[in-house]
Amino acid sequence: MAKADGNGANGPCVLECRNVSAYRGGTLVFDGIDLCIETGRNTAIIGPNGSGKTTLLKLLSREIYPVHHPDSRLLVYGRELWNVEELRSRLGIVSNDLQQEYGRYAKGREVILSGYYSSIGTHTHQQFSAAELSHAEVLLQRLGIEHLADRPFGRMSTGQQRRLLLGRALVHDPEALLLDEPTGGLDLSATFRYIETVRELMRSGKQVILVTHHLHEIPPEITRIVFIRDGRVVADGAKEQLLTSERVSGLFGCPVKMVRANGFYQAVPG
């Protein structure tokens, strides 16, 4: 864990939770959770369904707020209060909720451009500079999806939609990317392409925070693992220490055998 002052090895934490409690609807999901994700360290947050992963995402993206208590704090990049637009320039988010909510008729280029306004699609009152329009074209090419520029979002495959939403998250060149189960629903080919794209981003210096229960999508560049279950951090450490058959079996409550190959991990029935 990072130091309690909110400074990790490379500066302020991306996320610092100290004794944080939070509700989704009328359900108490977190009851005094402590967690710090240091800047610059690629991290995977893993847990079974219902463990609190989605709530953590929404806390980090400021979609929900913690219960106010004098002994608790939730900081993002060392600050409690953020203008959401300003935060987007430091933290790019690709979530399943965003994918489900996104307009079916928005064209690929518009999906990318909507990142400048954090909107769903683009609107007539939104203005884009020549540099922003050019940058959108560069991102389409960089992600290998220039052929989707004029295709409606609703006529794309799940993998194509994910790549476009990744481009949307990259328009501000954020310091870190928060990815929510990025390969869920993708076939093997699309999964491998997406993971390789994420690896290239990490090799170029982009921090990735991955929230998932799909162990196969954890790339070799991720070094830290956080286990959460029932709204609490139950383990936190190096990947090699936590992605073991015994530890993963305990997390998911079933016999699991972990297999490692080429820096990746896969879970098979134990």
C-alpha atoms as one frame of an Amber mdcrd trajectory, in Angstrom:
protein
   0.000   0.000   0.000   1.079   3.558  -0.626   1.810   5.916   2.209  -1.079
   7.489   4.036  -0.088  10.953   2.847  -1.339  10.089  -0.625   2.049  10.102
  -2.284   3.133   6.945  -4.062   6.611   6.166  -5.280   6.078   8.372  -8.349
   3.911  11.143  -6.880   0.305  11.545  -5.751  -1.928   8.525  -5.970  -4.372
   8.314  -8.844  -6.895   7.135  -6.265  -6.661   7.306  -2.493  -9.484   5.871
  -0.389  -9.204   6.129   3.374 -12.056   4.665   5.427 -14.461   5.252   2.524
 -18.069   4.068   2.641 -20.308   4.230  -0.407 -23.786   3.218  -1.502 -25.168
   2.230  -4.891 -28.862   2.814  -4.728 -29.855   1.709  -1.255 -27.095  -0.877
  -0.915 -23.999  -0.264   1.186 -21.156  -1.533  -1.025 -18.096  -0.173   0.769
 -17.907   0.164   4.538 -14.558   1.756   5.362 -12.434   0.624   2.395  -8.744
   1.620   2.256  -6.945   1.654  -1.087  -4.274   3.681  -2.852  -3.380   3.290
  -6.535  -0.006   4.945  -7.112   0.693   6.997 -10.198   2.787   5.293 -12.833
   2.122   1.726 -11.653   0.019  -0.507 -13.882  -2.520  -2.181 -11.634  -5.312
  -4.741 -11.917  -8.216  -4.729  -9.471  -9.770  -8.181  -9.406 -12.852  -9.555
  -7.739 -15.929 -11.703  -8.302 -19.238 -10.240  -9.404 -20.761  -8.172  -6.617
 -17.411  -7.462  -4.971 -17.594  -3.700  -5.529 -15.593  -3.282  -8.745 -18.256
  -1.225 -10.514 -18.784   0.992  -7.472 -15.049   1.629  -7.308 -15.099   2.661
 -10.967 -17.923   5.076 -10.335 -16.153   6.582  -7.314 -13.020   7.127  -9.358
 -14.926   8.681 -12.274 -16.935  10.848  -9.814 -20.257   9.366 -10.939 -21.042
   8.629  -7.284 -19.651  10.108  -4.076 -18.755   8.510  -0.751 -20.663   8.929
   2.480 -19.448  12.056   4.234 -17.509  11.282   7.396 -14.827  13.382   9.123
 -12.424  10.424   9.312 -12.678   9.428   5.646 -11.346  10.851   2.428 -11.392
  10.060  -1.264  -8.788  11.820  -3.373  -8.188  11.592  -7.109  -4.688  12.763
  -8.037  -4.391  14.270  -4.575  -7.548  16.372  -4.820 -10.997  15.924  -3.338
 -12.826  18.278  -5.697 -12.553  18.157  -9.467 -14.189  19.730 -12.439 -15.196
  16.591 -14.341 -13.961  18.034 -17.636 -10.557  18.733 -16.111 -10.365  15.243
 -14.633 -10.991  13.681 -18.053  -7.737  15.237 -19.260  -5.831  13.200 -16.671
  -7.873  10.017 -16.521  -9.420   8.316 -19.557 -12.219   5.871 -18.779 -13.641
   3.036 -20.864 -16.513   1.299 -19.090 -19.187  -1.226 -19.939 -21.830   1.263
 -18.817 -20.553   3.808 -21.339 -20.641   1.236 -24.119 -24.237   0.273 -23.283
 -25.369   3.898 -23.080 -23.664   5.128 -26.225 -25.909   6.263 -29.076 -26.387
   3.705 -31.852 -26.382   6.274 -34.637 -23.199   8.151 -33.761 -20.556   7.566
 -36.405 -17.090   6.382 -35.537 -15.438   9.745 -36.018 -18.077  11.349 -33.803
 -17.403   8.802 -31.070 -13.767   9.879 -30.977 -14.610  13.596 -31.073 -17.190
  13.258 -28.284 -14.316  12.697 -25.877 -13.529  16.418 -26.036 -16.895  17.181
 -24.408 -17.404  13.907 -22.485 -20.702  13.630 -24.354 -22.627  10.792 -25.964
 -22.148  11.562 -29.639 -21.554  15.067 -30.953 -24.020  17.946 -31.112 -24.472
  20.962 -33.368 -23.465  23.444 -30.663 -20.113  21.714 -30.127 -17.199  23.230
 -32.006 -13.992  21.392 -32.897 -10.745  23.016 -33.932  -8.755  21.900 -36.939
  -6.200  20.391 -34.532  -8.909  18.380 -32.736 -10.342  17.104 -36.010  -6.863
  16.130 -37.171  -6.101  14.410 -33.857  -9.271  12.326 -34.179  -8.081  11.080
 -37.567  -4.679  10.244 -36.100  -6.303   8.210 -33.322  -8.493   6.345 -35.806
  -5.363   5.353 -37.722  -3.310   4.603 -34.611  -5.965   2.180 -33.342  -6.464
   0.611 -36.767 -10.112   1.671 -37.034 -10.020   4.354 -39.735 -12.448   2.201
 -41.748 -15.033   2.784 -39.013 -14.965   6.582 -39.281 -18.338   6.819 -41.022
 -20.007   3.659 -39.684 -22.816   3.993 -37.100 -21.876   2.761 -33.635 -24.840
   0.391 -33.545 -23.610  -1.420 -36.670 -20.213  -2.263 -35.190 -19.034  -5.372
 -33.407 -18.378  -5.237 -29.674 -14.632  -5.176 -30.310 -14.914  -2.304 -32.789
 -17.002  -0.331 -30.304 -14.413  -0.897 -27.583 -11.596   0.383 -29.790 -13.547
   3.516 -30.619 -14.307   4.178 -26.958 -10.605   3.735 -26.237  -9.898   6.388
 -28.854 -12.507   8.612 -27.197 -10.662   8.213 -23.891  -7.339   9.108 -25.531
  -8.316  12.447 -27.102  -6.904  14.415 -24.156  -3.779  12.236 -23.958  -4.557
  11.357 -20.312  -1.904  10.214 -17.886  -3.820   7.045 -17.034  -6.493   4.820
 -18.521  -9.153   3.079 -16.444 -10.428   0.003 -18.288 -13.489  -1.947 -17.193
 -13.295  -5.624 -18.293 -12.075  -4.498 -21.719 -12.241  -7.865 -23.493 -15.585
  -9.094 -22.150 -17.697 -10.343 -25.067 -14.828 -10.302 -27.579 -13.740 -13.319
 -29.603 -10.143 -14.512 -29.425  -8.889 -12.459 -32.356 -10.482  -9.240 -31.101
  -9.277  -9.985 -27.550  -5.670 -10.429 -28.664  -5.764  -7.250 -30.777  -7.218
  -5.191 -27.947  -4.727  -6.499 -25.392  -1.836  -5.753 -27.754  -3.107  -2.198
 -28.226  -3.249  -1.736 -24.442   0.260  -3.147 -24.135   1.547  -0.674 -26.707
  -0.016   2.174 -24.734   1.667   0.999 -21.530   5.016   0.639 -23.282   4.649
   4.229 -24.473   4.270   5.388 -20.862   0.507   5.350 -20.349  -0.587   4.020
 -16.951  -3.363   1.429 -17.031  -5.729   0.557 -14.198  -7.644  -2.566 -15.127
 -10.807  -3.598 -13.298 -11.810  -7.147 -14.117 -12.602 -10.719 -13.171 -11.186
 -12.007 -16.484  -7.662 -13.050 -15.527  -6.630 -13.751 -19.115  -6.837 -10.040
 -20.009  -4.139  -8.999 -17.523  -1.103  -8.146 -19.692   2.482  -8.792 -18.586
   3.100  -5.063 -18.049   0.721  -5.003 -15.084   2.771  -5.546 -11.943   0.391
  -4.909  -9.038  -2.755  -6.838  -8.176  -5.513  -5.822  -5.765  -8.119  -8.386
  -4.687 -11.481  -7.053  -3.545 -14.374  -9.071  -2.202 -17.556  -8.067  -0.387
 -16.560  -4.416  -0.572 -13.127  -4.835   1.036  -9.526  -5.128  -0.079  -8.568
  -8.680   0.873  -5.087  -8.781  -0.707  -2.716  -6.335  -2.358   0.712  -7.093
  -3.779   2.905  -8.209  -6.636   1.311 -10.179  -9.446   3.494 -13.221  -8.921
   2.478 -13.415  -5.273  -1.264 -13.132  -5.776  -2.032 -14.877  -9.062  -1.476
 -18.318  -7.586  -3.886 -21.227  -7.546  -4.377 -20.988  -3.796  -4.931 -17.225
  -3.648  -7.267 -17.063  -6.655  -9.259 -20.056  -5.374  -9.766 -18.226  -2.105
 -10.859 -15.033  -3.843 -13.489 -16.662  -6.027 -14.518 -19.360  -3.574 -13.955
 -22.308  -5.899 -11.044 -24.592  -6.863  -8.861 -22.838  -9.455  -5.597 -23.821
 -11.081  -3.522 -20.979 -12.479  -1.544 -21.509 -15.668   1.145 -19.072 -16.812
   2.462 -18.661 -20.368   4.270 -15.789 -22.119   3.710 -13.501 -19.145  -0.069
 -14.078 -19.123  -2.148 -15.983 -16.589  -5.182 -18.163 -17.183  -7.531 -19.843
 -14.742  -8.731 -23.402 -15.313 -10.861 -25.623 -13.041  -8.851 -26.898 -10.107
